[in-house]
Amino acid sequence: MSATKVQLDALTGARGIAAWYVVFYHIREAFGPEVPSGVIAFFAKGYLAVDLFFILSGFVMWLTYGAKFERDGLRAAPDFLWRRVARIFPLHLFILIAMAAFAALLVAVGKGDAARYPFAELPLHIILIQNWGFTSALSWNDPAWSISTEMGAYFALPVVAMLLARWKGTALTNLILAFALCVLLALALNAGGAQHLGDKISELGLVRCLFQFFLGVAVCRIWQALRPTPLSTSMALAFILAAGLALGWGMDWLTEIMAVPALFACFVYLFAGSSSWANNPFCGRIALHLGDISYSTYLVHFFGWILFKLVFVSDVTNVPLWMMAGFAALTYSASLLLYHLIELPGRRFVQARSPFAGYDFLQKQA
């Protein structure tokens, strides 16, 4: 499969920053009184970074593989899925094996935690289908729930792509599609009893992912339709819409479920359109570096926080700032090591054994 060679650096930078938003979400309750309550409240919304991930993923997957799916249909699916397995599974399995060894050690010393580490559910986690409605609560490596649901989106993409191939659509019709996906997502989550996007993850996480993943696909198709012409007008409209959505959400005129997916869709469009701008902070060296290692950051930080608390923390509700900074430094270091020692070599190892010889290797952005 020959991937579309379009590199939108701002998408990578945004992914790196969002990954750290998730990190601070998971450790927010450990900050002491010296951290303002407003900062803690901001970190408490870090679960929304996952929604940005879903939309970004749909955008990048269509940008990279959409033309191939439109041309070859389901024949393109095996290589696409092999590439996704090569991208996701090596690091996922490494972290999961480490957690299983840790859980076994806890059992051996009489401190096993069957709720946090249910060995009976481990096979579901290994093949990343744990959040397809098979479990009732998050367990093992909690952040991997979103990777599980993205695997569902990857399986759905070839089928949806066949339908989209027959309906090219214009920027306007794809905008209508994006609006419809936002409305349907809100209706589905509300019907499921969710008041926020992060509610009932085990029950509604797959729905949350699928709608936003294909929202990202719709945004990419809008961007592709408008790309031959100057994007300044459409980006101005996207900015105005984003401002209106943010205001509506902030003033409680719109619920989080109604506002955030559309708001993030606007953000992704703006990230894509501004990737060629000079001095774009999302395209800076630091942001790009964090984006490159963001998958490692996302998967390692949760288990790292468990170990860090066990070894260093006596009061999990009042961890000094210097110690939190130490955890952040350790998380970054672990991310860097895992990226170079596990993630990249694992991806190359699996990809080199693909039965689909003669295709280009996955682009870094994808």
C-alpha positions as CSV (number, residue, x, y, z in Angstrom):
1,M,0.0,0.0,0.0
2,S,1.4,3.3,-1.0
3,A,0.5,5.9,1.6
4,T,-0.3,9.5,0.7
5,K,2.8,11.5,1.5
6,V,1.3,14.6,3.1
7,Q,2.9,15.6,6.4
8,L,0.8,18.0,8.6
9,D,3.2,18.7,11.5
10,A,0.6,20.6,13.6
11,L,-1.4,17.4,13.9
12,T,1.6,15.6,15.4
13,G,2.4,18.5,17.7
14,A,-1.2,18.6,18.9
15,R,-1.1,14.9,19.7
16,G,2.0,15.3,21.8
17,I,0.4,18.1,23.9
18,A,-2.8,16.2,24.2
19,A,-1.0,13.1,25.5
20,W,0.4,15.1,28.4
21,Y,-3.0,16.5,29.1
22,V,-4.1,12.9,29.8
23,V,-1.1,12.4,32.0
24,F,-2.0,15.4,34.2
25,Y,-5.6,14.2,34.3
26,H,-4.6,10.9,35.9
27,I,-2.4,12.5,38.5
28,R,-4.4,15.6,39.2
29,E,-5.8,14.5,42.6
30,A,-2.3,14.1,44.0
31,F,-1.4,17.8,43.7
32,G,-1.1,19.6,47.0
33,P,-2.8,22.8,48.1
34,E,-0.1,25.0,46.5
35,V,-1.7,24.2,43.1
36,P,-4.7,26.5,42.5
37,S,-8.1,24.8,42.3
38,G,-8.6,26.3,38.8
39,V,-5.6,24.4,37.6
40,I,-6.9,21.2,39.1
41,A,-10.3,21.8,37.5
42,F,-8.5,22.3,34.1
43,F,-6.7,19.0,34.5
44,A,-9.9,17.3,35.5
45,K,-11.1,17.8,31.9
46,G,-8.0,16.0,30.5
47,Y,-10.2,13.0,29.6
48,L,-11.3,15.1,26.6
49,A,-7.9,14.8,25.0
50,V,-9.0,11.3,24.1
51,D,-11.8,12.8,22.0
52,L,-9.2,14.9,20.2
53,F,-7.2,11.7,19.6
54,F,-10.2,10.0,18.0
55,I,-10.8,12.9,15.6
56,L,-7.1,13.3,14.8
57,S,-6.9,9.6,14.1
58,G,-9.8,9.6,11.7
59,F,-8.4,12.6,9.9
60,V,-4.9,11.0,9.6
61,M,-6.1,7.6,8.6
62,W,-8.2,9.0,5.7
63,L,-5.5,11.4,4.7
64,T,-3.0,8.5,4.5
65,Y,-5.2,5.7,3.2
66,G,-8.4,7.2,1.9
67,A,-7.3,7.2,-1.8
68,K,-6.2,3.6,-1.6
69,F,-9.5,2.5,-0.1
70,E,-11.4,4.5,-2.7
71,R,-9.4,2.8,-5.5
72,D,-9.0,-0.7,-4.2
73,G,-11.9,-1.2,-1.8
74,L,-11.7,-4.1,0.6
75,R,-8.6,-5.4,-1.2
76,A,-6.7,-2.7,0.7
77,A,-8.0,-3.8,4.1
78,P,-5.5,-6.6,4.9
79,D,-2.4,-4.4,4.5
80,F,-4.0,-1.5,6.3
81,L,-4.9,-3.7,9.3
82,W,-1.4,-5.3,9.3
83,R,0.1,-1.8,9.4
84,R,-2.2,-0.8,12.3
85,V,-1.2,-4.0,14.2
86,A,2.5,-3.2,13.6
87,R,1.9,0.4,14.9
88,I,-0.1,-0.5,18.0
89,F,0.6,-4.0,19.4
90,P,4.3,-4.2,20.2
91,L,4.3,-1.4,22.8
92,H,0.8,-2.4,24.0
93,L,1.9,-6.0,24.6
94,F,5.1,-4.9,26.3
95,I,3.3,-2.7,28.8
96,L,0.6,-5.3,29.4
97,I,3.2,-8.1,30.0
98,A,5.0,-5.8,32.5
99,M,1.7,-5.2,34.3
100,A,0.8,-8.9,34.4
101,A,4.2,-9.6,35.9
102,F,3.6,-6.9,38.5
103,A,0.1,-8.2,39.3
104,A,1.4,-11.8,39.7
105,L,4.0,-10.4,42.1
106,L,1.3,-8.8,44.1
107,V,-0.6,-12.1,44.3
108,A,2.6,-13.9,45.4
109,V,3.0,-11.5,48.3
110,G,-0.6,-11.7,49.3
111,K,-1.6,-8.3,48.0
112,G,-3.4,-9.2,44.8
113,D,-6.0,-6.9,43.4
114,A,-8.6,-8.9,41.4
115,A,-10.6,-5.8,40.5
116,R,-7.7,-3.8,39.1
117,Y,-5.9,-6.8,37.6
118,P,-8.6,-9.4,36.6
119,F,-6.5,-12.2,35.0
120,A,-9.7,-13.8,33.5
121,E,-10.1,-10.7,31.3
122,L,-6.4,-10.5,30.3
123,P,-7.0,-12.3,26.9
124,L,-9.5,-9.5,26.0
125,H,-6.8,-6.9,26.7
126,I,-4.1,-8.8,24.9
127,I,-6.1,-8.7,21.6
128,L,-7.5,-5.2,22.4
129,I,-11.2,-6.0,22.3
130,Q,-11.8,-5.3,26.1
131,N,-13.8,-2.2,25.4
132,W,-16.1,-3.7,22.8
133,G,-18.8,-4.4,25.5
134,F,-17.1,-7.4,27.0
135,T,-16.1,-5.8,30.3
136,S,-18.0,-3.8,32.9
137,A,-15.1,-1.6,34.2
138,L,-11.7,-0.3,33.2
139,S,-8.8,-2.5,34.4
140,W,-5.2,-3.3,33.7
141,N,-3.8,-0.4,31.7
142,D,-6.7,2.0,31.7
143,P,-5.7,4.2,28.8
144,A,-5.6,1.2,26.5
145,W,-9.5,1.3,26.4
146,S,-9.2,4.0,23.7
147,I,-6.7,1.9,21.7
148,S,-9.2,-0.9,21.9
149,T,-12.0,1.2,20.5
150,E,-9.8,2.5,17.7
151,M,-9.1,-1.0,16.6
152,G,-12.9,-1.3,16.1
153,A,-12.7,1.9,14.0
154,Y,-9.9,0.4,11.9
155,F,-12.0,-2.6,11.1
156,A,-15.0,-0.4,10.2
157,L,-13.0,2.0,8.0
158,P,-12.6,-0.3,4.9
159,V,-16.4,-0.8,4.8
160,V,-17.2,2.8,5.3
161,A,-14.6,3.8,2.7
162,M,-16.3,1.6,0.1
163,L,-19.5,3.6,0.7
164,L,-17.6,6.9,0.6
165,A,-16.0,5.9,-2.7
166,R,-19.4,5.9,-4.3
167,W,-20.3,9.3,-2.8
168,K,-17.4,11.7,-3.3
169,G,-19.3,14.6,-1.9
170,T,-18.4,18.2,-1.8
171,A,-17.0,20.3,1.1
172,L,-20.6,21.3,1.9
173,T,-22.0,17.8,1.9
174,N,-19.1,16.5,4.0
175,L,-19.8,19.4,6.4
176,I,-23.4,18.2,6.7
177,L,-22.1,14.7,7.3
178,A,-19.8,16.0,10.1
179,F,-22.8,17.9,11.7
180,A,-24.9,14.7,11.5
181,L,-22.2,12.7,13.2
182,C,-22.0,15.2,16.0
183,V,-25.8,15.1,16.5
184,L,-26.0,11.3,16.4
185,L,-23.1,11.0,18.9
186,A,-24.9,13.4,21.3
187,L,-28.2,11.4,20.9
188,A,-26.4,8.1,21.4
189,L,-24.6,9.2,24.6
190,N,-27.6,10.9,26.0
191,A,-29.7,7.8,25.4
192,G,-27.0,5.8,27.2
193,G,-27.3,8.0,30.3
194,A,-24.0,9.9,29.8
195,Q,-23.8,13.6,30.9
196,H,-20.2,14.0,29.9
197,L,-18.1,12.5,27.2
198,G,-16.0,10.6,29.8
199,D,-19.0,8.9,31.4
200,K,-19.7,5.1,31.2
201,I,-16.6,4.3,29.2
202,S,-17.0,0.6,29.3
203,E,-20.5,0.9,27.9
204,L,-20.2,3.9,25.6
205,G,-16.5,4.2,24.8
206,L,-16.8,2.3,21.5
207,V,-19.7,4.5,20.4
208,R,-17.8,7.6,21.5
209,C,-14.8,6.5,19.4
210,L,-16.6,5.4,16.3
211,F,-18.6,8.6,15.8
212,Q,-15.6,10.9,16.4
213,F,-13.2,8.8,14.3
214,F,-15.5,9.1,11.3
215,L,-16.1,12.8,12.2
216,G,-12.3,13.1,11.7
217,V,-12.7,11.3,8.3
218,A,-15.4,13.9,7.3
219,V,-13.2,16.8,8.4
220,C,-10.3,15.4,6.3
221,R,-12.6,15.1,3.3
222,I,-13.6,18.8,3.8
223,W,-10.0,19.8,4.0
224,Q,-9.1,17.8,0.9
225,A,-12.1,19.3,-1.1
226,L,-11.0,22.9,-0.2
227,R,-7.2,22.3,-0.3
228,P,-6.7,23.3,-4.0
229,T,-8.0,26.8,-3.2
230,P,-6.8,29.2,-0.5
231,L,-7.9,28.0,2.9
232,S,-8.0,31.4,4.6
233,T,-11.8,31.8,4.3
234,S,-12.6,28.3,5.5
235,M,-10.1,28.6,8.3
236,A,-11.6,31.9,9.4
237,L,-15.1,30.3,9.4
238,A,-13.7,27.3,11.4
239,F,-12.2,29.7,13.9
240,I,-15.5,31.6,14.3
241,L,-17.4,28.4,14.7
242,A,-14.9,27.1,17.3
243,A,-15.2,30.4,19.2
244,G,-18.9,30.1,19.2
245,L,-18.9,26.5,20.4
246,A,-16.4,27.4,23.1
247,L,-18.5,30.3,24.3
248,G,-21.7,28.2,24.2
249,W,-20.0,25.5,26.3
250,G,-18.4,27.9,28.7
251,M,-21.8,29.7,29.3
252,D,-23.6,26.3,29.6
253,W,-25.7,27.0,26.6
254,L,-24.4,23.8,25.1
255,T,-23.5,20.6,27.0
256,E,-20.0,19.1,26.7
257,I,-21.4,16.3,24.7
258,M,-22.9,18.7,22.2
259,A,-20.1,21.2,22.0
260,V,-16.7,19.4,22.3
261,P,-16.8,17.0,19.3
262,A,-17.7,19.8,17.0
263,L,-15.2,22.1,18.7
264,F,-12.4,19.6,18.3
265,A,-13.3,19.0,14.7
266,C,-12.7,22.7,14.1
267,F,-9.4,22.5,16.0
268,V,-8.3,19.6,13.8
269,Y,-9.2,21.5,10.6
270,L,-7.3,24.5,11.9
271,F,-4.3,22.4,12.8
272,A,-4.2,20.9,9.3
273,G,-4.7,24.2,7.6
274,S,-2.0,26.0,9.6
275,S,0.7,23.3,9.3
276,S,2.5,25.4,6.7
277,W,2.5,28.6,8.7
278,A,5.8,30.0,10.0
279,N,6.3,30.0,13.8
280,N,3.3,27.7,14.4
281,P,3.9,26.5,18.0
282,F,2.3,23.1,17.2
283,C,5.0,22.6,14.5
284,G,7.9,23.5,16.8
285,R,10.6,21.1,17.6
286,I,9.5,20.4,21.1
287,A,5.8,19.8,20.1
288,L,6.8,17.5,17.3
289,H,9.2,15.6,19.5
290,L,6.4,15.1,22.1
291,G,4.1,14.1,19.3
292,D,6.5,11.5,18.0
293,I,6.7,9.8,21.4
294,S,3.1,10.5,22.4
295,Y,1.9,6.9,22.0
296,S,4.6,5.7,24.4
297,T,3.7,8.5,26.8
298,Y,0.0,7.6,26.6
299,L,0.5,3.9,27.3
300,V,3.3,4.1,29.9
301,H,2.2,6.9,32.2
302,F,-0.7,5.1,34.0
303,F,1.4,2.1,35.0
304,G,4.3,4.4,35.8
305,W,2.1,6.4,38.2
306,I,1.1,3.2,40.0
307,L,4.7,2.2,40.5
308,F,5.8,5.8,41.4
309,K,3.1,6.0,44.1
310,L,4.1,2.6,45.5
311,V,7.8,3.5,45.7
312,F,7.9,7.2,46.5
313,V,4.5,8.5,47.7
314,S,3.1,8.3,51.3
315,D,0.2,10.6,50.9
316,V,-1.5,10.3,47.5
317,T,-3.6,13.4,48.1
318,N,-0.7,15.8,48.8
319,V,2.4,15.1,46.6
320,P,4.9,17.9,46.6
321,L,5.4,19.7,43.3
322,W,9.1,18.7,43.2
323,M,8.0,15.1,43.4
324,M,5.4,15.6,40.7
325,A,8.0,17.2,38.5
326,G,10.1,14.1,39.1
327,F,7.3,11.9,38.0
328,A,6.9,14.0,34.8
329,A,10.6,13.6,34.1
330,L,10.5,9.9,34.6
331,T,7.5,9.6,32.4
332,Y,9.2,11.5,29.6
333,S,12.4,9.4,30.0
334,A,10.4,6.2,29.9
335,S,8.5,7.4,26.9
336,L,11.7,8.2,25.1
337,L,13.3,4.8,25.9
338,L,10.2,2.9,25.0
339,Y,9.8,4.8,21.7
340,H,13.3,3.9,20.6
341,L,13.7,0.5,22.2
342,I,10.2,-1.0,21.9
343,E,7.8,1.0,19.8
344,L,10.0,1.7,16.7
345,P,11.9,-1.7,16.6
346,G,8.6,-3.6,17.3
347,R,6.8,-1.8,14.5
348,R,9.7,-2.5,12.1
349,F,9.9,-6.1,13.2
350,V,6.2,-6.8,12.6
351,Q,6.0,-4.7,9.4
352,A,9.0,-6.6,7.9
353,R,7.1,-9.8,8.3
354,S,4.1,-8.5,6.4
355,P,2.8,-10.9,3.7
356,F,2.2,-7.8,1.6
357,A,5.6,-7.3,0.1
358,G,6.6,-4.3,-1.9
359,Y,4.7,-1.6,-0.1
360,D,6.0,1.6,1.4
361,F,6.6,1.5,5.2
362,L,4.2,3.4,7.4
363,Q,4.7,7.1,7.6
364,K,5.7,8.5,11.0
365,Q,2.7,10.7,11.2
366,A,0.3,7.7,10.8
